[in-house]
Amino acid sequence: MNKKWLLLCLLAILSPLGALFFGAADLSSSELIQCITQGCQDPVNNMIFWEIRAPRVFVGFLVGAGLAVAGATLQNITRNGLADPYLFGVVSGAGLGASIATLLFDSKLAEQFGLMQMFPSLSFSLALPFAAFLGALFAVFLVQLLATKTFGSKTEHMLLAGIAVSFMLSALSHFILFLGEPFAANKVIFWLMGSLARVEAWYAWIMLPVVLISVAILLLYGRHMDALLLGDENAKTLGVQVTQLRILSLAICAALTACIVSYCGGIGFVGLMIPHIVRSWLGVTSRIVIIGCVLLGGGFMVWVDVLARVTLPDQEIPIGIITSAIGSVFFLLVMSQRRN
């Protein structure tokens, strides 16, 4: 096996295992090893490990892998190395859905209109991600509509449509938060920054099939994706159904990003950084990039989450702040290299 692939596989395996030793609860190394190998003897340690720490690490890996794969796919189909899932307004759409859910289900407005009595089984913890998911899908629909009906079908026009939708939906979200209660608004603001603080074990069982199916489909169409890099006309001469492939790829990107944003909030720049690193290290072939993004993106997000937990005592930094800080520097480096 190539040494680079071996390093990536070791990173993907050892990162989640190493991250299990970090957390707010003071668990010794011997207790953690016992929990992993034999099971926790202490019920409290068992709850901390299997219901809080392990699900958070596993979900973090899926989040990083999903965002990286979505970014790589979007860069391929647009032939733009600076493309990112968040340019398509998915985060803004999810934020709008979350803002509406907060206003309706977690404020005095809900009591006034009797919404909680009308929907007694719909808790806020379920309403928030569901509304965010619907908002993300709505944003993707708007981008597609604008790109095809207003701006035309060119890929660069699709990016412009995404930016326009992102600003529009962000303005609506801010206006709703302005009208809402300060306490409820703070919840959404923290959620929009991106965080794994409220991760539950069942999140993984929703994200896992979405990520696995998306990766499997992209690997299946790997050669077709490579043909897109040659240009639409050249891809058509090779027998590729360009329009259908681009729609399928965008749907996969939307599903991956919306699912992740729905439960973990807006975590930016992962879809921009990881594909660039993988291409420079392993090559530009689509299948290689997709597999590399799964391994590197998952390991990267696991350690970013560890950094978010241990940097400040008794506090947790939203992951989106850390990835945005790293990503902005990376973005400037990429721009400077292109200029040279």
C-alpha positions in Angstrom: 0.0 0.0 0.0 1.2 3.5 -0.8 2.6 5.3 2.2 0.3 8.2 1.8 -2.8 5.9 1.8 -1.4 4.1 4.9 -1.0 7.4 6.7 -4.6 8.4 5.8 -6.0 5.1 7.0 -4.1 5.3 10.3 -5.4 8.9 10.7 -9.0 7.7 10.1 -8.6 4.8 12.6 -6.5 6.4 15.3 -8.2 9.8 15.4 -11.6 8.6 16.8 -9.8 6.3 19.2 -7.5 9.1 20.4 -10.4 11.6 20.7 -12.2 9.3 23.1 -9.6 10.2 25.8 -10.6 13.9 25.7 -13.7 15.3 27.3 -15.2 17.3 30.2 -15.5 14.3 32.4 -12.3 13.1 34.2 -12.0 9.5 33.1 -8.7 7.8 33.5 -6.9 6.0 30.6 -7.4 2.6 32.3 -11.2 3.2 32.6 -11.5 4.3 29.0 -9.5 1.2 27.8 -11.7 -1.0 29.9 -14.9 0.6 28.4 -13.6 0.0 24.9 -12.4 -3.6 25.4 -14.5 -5.1 28.2 -17.3 -2.6 28.9 -17.6 0.0 31.6 -18.0 -1.3 35.2 -19.2 2.0 36.6 -22.8 2.9 35.4 -21.8 6.6 35.3 -18.8 6.0 33.2 -20.9 3.8 31.0 -23.3 6.6 30.4 -20.6 9.2 29.8 -18.7 7.0 27.4 -21.4 5.3 25.3 -24.1 8.0 25.4 -22.0 11.2 25.2 -18.4 10.8 24.2 -18.4 7.9 21.7 -21.5 9.1 19.7 -19.9 12.6 19.5 -16.7 11.3 18.1 -18.5 9.0 15.6 -20.8 11.8 14.5 -17.9 14.2 14.2 -16.2 11.8 11.8 -19.3 11.5 9.7 -19.7 15.3 9.6 -16.1 15.8 8.4 -16.4 13.0 5.8 -19.7 14.2 4.5 -18.8 17.9 4.2 -15.5 17.0 2.5 -17.1 14.7 0.0 -19.8 17.3 -0.8 -17.2 19.9 -1.4 -15.1 17.7 -3.7 -18.2 16.8 -5.7 -19.3 20.4 -6.0 -15.8 21.4 -7.2 -15.8 18.7 -9.8 -19.2 19.4 -11.3 -18.6 23.2 -11.4 -14.9 22.9 -12.3 -14.2 25.6 -9.7 -11.7 24.8 -7.0 -13.2 27.5 -4.8 -16.7 26.0 -4.8 -18.1 24.9 -1.4 -21.5 23.5 -0.3 -22.2 26.7 1.6 -22.0 28.8 -1.5 -25.3 27.2 -2.5 -27.2 28.7 0.4 -27.7 25.4 2.3 -26.5 26.8 5.6 -28.6 29.9 5.2 -31.7 27.9 4.3 -31.1 25.6 7.3 -30.7 28.7 9.5 -34.0 30.1 8.3 -35.7 26.8 9.1 -34.1 26.8 12.5 -35.1 30.4 13.2 -38.7 29.7 12.3 -38.8 26.6 14.5 -37.4 28.5 17.4 -39.9 31.3 17.0 -42.8 28.8 16.8 -41.9 26.1 19.2 -39.6 27.6 21.7 -41.1 31.0 22.5 -44.2 32.7 24.0 -45.6 32.8 20.5 -46.0 29.0 20.7 -48.0 29.4 24.0 -50.2 32.2 22.6 -51.3 30.1 19.6 -51.3 26.8 21.4 -48.8 25.2 19.1 -47.5 22.9 21.8 -51.0 21.7 22.6 -51.7 21.1 18.9 -48.5 19.1 18.5 -47.8 17.6 21.9 -45.5 14.9 20.5 -43.3 17.3 18.5 -40.5 18.5 20.9 -38.2 21.3 20.1 -35.3 18.9 19.8 -37.0 17.3 16.9 -38.6 20.4 15.4 -35.3 22.2 15.1 -33.4 19.7 12.9 -36.5 18.9 10.8 -37.2 22.5 10.1 -33.5 23.1 9.3 -33.5 20.2 6.9 -36.6 21.6 5.1 -35.0 25.0 4.9 -31.8 23.5 3.4 -33.8 21.7 0.7 -35.8 24.9 0.0 -32.5 26.8 -0.6 -31.2 24.1 -3.0 -34.5 24.3 -4.9 -34.2 28.1 -5.2 -30.7 27.9 -6.5 -31.7 25.4 -9.1 -34.6 27.5 -10.1 -32.6 30.7 -10.4 -29.7 28.9 -12.2 -31.9 27.4 -14.9 -34.7 30.0 -15.3 -33.0 33.3 -14.7 -29.2 33.1 -15.0 -28.9 30.3 -17.5 -27.5 26.8 -17.1 -23.8 27.6 -17.0 -21.9 26.4 -13.9 -20.6 29.8 -13.0 -24.1 31.2 -13.0 -25.1 28.5 -10.6 -22.5 29.7 -8.1 -23.8 33.3 -8.5 -27.3 32.0 -7.8 -26.1 30.3 -4.7 -24.5 33.4 -3.3 -27.6 35.4 -4.0 -29.9 32.9 -2.3 -27.5 32.7 0.7 -27.6 36.4 1.3 -31.4 36.5 0.8 -32.1 33.7 3.3 -29.6 35.0 5.8 -31.4 38.4 5.8 -34.7 36.6 6.5 -33.2 34.6 9.3 -31.7 37.7 11.0 -35.0 39.5 10.7 -36.9 36.6 12.4 -34.3 36.5 15.1 -34.7 40.2 15.6 -38.4 39.7 16.2 -38.0 36.7 18.4 -37.1 36.4 22.1 -33.4 37.0 23.1 -33.1 33.7 24.8 -34.5 31.7 21.9 -32.4 33.7 19.5 -29.3 32.8 21.4 -30.0 29.1 20.9 -30.2 29.5 17.1 -27.1 31.8 16.9 -25.0 29.2 18.8 -26.5 26.4 16.5 -25.6 28.4 13.4 -22.0 28.6 14.5 -21.8 24.8 14.3 -21.4 22.5 17.3 -21.4 18.9 18.3 -22.3 19.7 21.9 -25.8 18.4 21.7 -25.1 15.3 19.6 -27.1 12.2 20.5 -26.4 8.6 19.6 -29.4 8.4 17.2 -27.9 11.2 15.1 -25.3 8.7 13.8 -27.9 6.3 12.6 -29.5 9.0 10.4 -26.2 10.4 9.1 -24.5 7.0 8.5 -26.8 5.7 5.7 -26.8 9.2 4.0 -23.0 9.3 3.9 -22.6 5.7 2.9 -25.2 5.8 0.1 -23.9 9.1 -1.2 -20.2 7.9 -1.3 -21.3 4.7 -2.9 -23.1 6.5 -5.7 -20.3 8.9 -6.3 -17.8 6.1 -6.5 -20.0 4.3 -9.0 -20.1 7.4 -11.2 -16.4 8.2 -10.7 -15.4 7.9 -14.3 -18.3 10.1 -15.4 -17.2 12.7 -12.9 -13.7 12.6 -14.3 -15.1 13.2 -17.8 -16.8 16.4 -16.5 -13.4 17.8 -15.7 -12.7 17.8 -19.4 -15.7 20.1 -20.1 -19.3 19.5 -20.9 -18.8 19.1 -24.7 -16.0 16.6 -24.3 -18.0 14.7 -21.6 -20.9 14.4 -24.0 -18.7 13.0 -26.8 -17.6 10.3 -24.3 -21.3 9.3 -23.8 -21.8 11.1 -20.4 -25.3 12.5 -19.7 -24.0 15.8 -18.4 -27.3 17.4 -17.2 -28.5 14.2 -15.5 -25.1 13.6 -13.8 -24.9 17.2 -12.6 -28.5 17.1 -11.1 -27.7 13.8 -9.4 -24.4 15.2 -8.0 -26.1 18.4 -6.7 -28.9 16.3 -5.1 -26.2 14.2 -3.3 -24.4 17.4 -2.2 -27.7 18.8 -0.9 -28.6 15.7 1.0 -25.2 15.4 2.6 -24.9 19.1 3.6 -28.6 19.4 4.7 -28.4 16.3 6.9 -25.2 17.5 8.6 -26.3 21.1 9.0 -29.7 20.0 10.4 -28.1 18.3 13.4 -24.8 20.1 13.8 -25.3 23.6 12.4 -23.1 25.5 10.0 -19.6 24.2 9.9 -17.9 26.1 7.0 -14.7 25.7 4.9 -14.3 21.9 5.5 -15.7 21.3 2.0 -13.2 23.8 0.6 -10.0 22.8 2.4 -10.0 19.0 2.5 -10.5 18.3 -1.3 -7.6 20.7 -2.1 -5.3 18.9 0.3 -6.4 15.4 -1.0 -5.9 16.4 -4.7 -2.4 17.9 -4.0 -1.4 14.8 -2.1 -3.0 11.9 -3.9 -4.2 13.1 -7.3 -7.3 14.5 -9.1 -9.1 11.3 -10.0 -12.7 11.5 -8.6 -12.7 8.1 -6.9 -9.3 8.7 -5.2 -10.5 12.2 -4.1 -13.8 10.9 -2.7 -12.1 8.1 -0.6 -9.3 10.5 0.5 -11.9 13.1 1.6 -13.7 10.5 3.7 -10.5 9.5 5.5 -9.0 13.0 5.9 -12.2 14.9 6.4 -13.4 12.6 9.2 -10.0 12.6 11.0 -9.8 16.4 10.6 -13.2 17.1 12.1 -12.6 14.7 15.1 -9.6 16.7 16.1 -11.2 20.1 15.5 -14.0 19.0 17.9 -11.3 18.0 20.5 -9.8 21.5 20.1 -13.2 23.0 20.6 -13.6 21.2 23.9 -10.2 21.6 25.5 -9.1 25.1 24.4 -11.0 27.0 27.0 -11.6 25.7 30.6 -15.2 25.0 31.4 -16.3 26.3 28.0 -16.7 25.0 24.5 -15.9 26.9 21.3 -18.4 26.4 18.4 -16.7 24.3 15.8 -17.7 26.7 13.0 -15.5 29.4 14.5 -12.4 27.2 14.4 -13.0 25.9 10.9 -13.7 29.4 9.7 -10.5 30.7 11.2 -8.5 27.9 9.6 -10.4 28.0 6.4 -10.0 31.8 5.9 -6.2 31.4 6.1 -6.3 28.4 3.7 -8.5 30.4 1.3 -6.0 33.3 1.2 -3.2 30.8 0.6 -5.0 29.2 -2.4 -5.8 32.7 -3.8 -2.2 33.7 -3.5 -1.0 30.6 -5.3 -3.4 31.1 -8.1 -2.2 34.7 -8.5 1.3 33.5 -8.8 
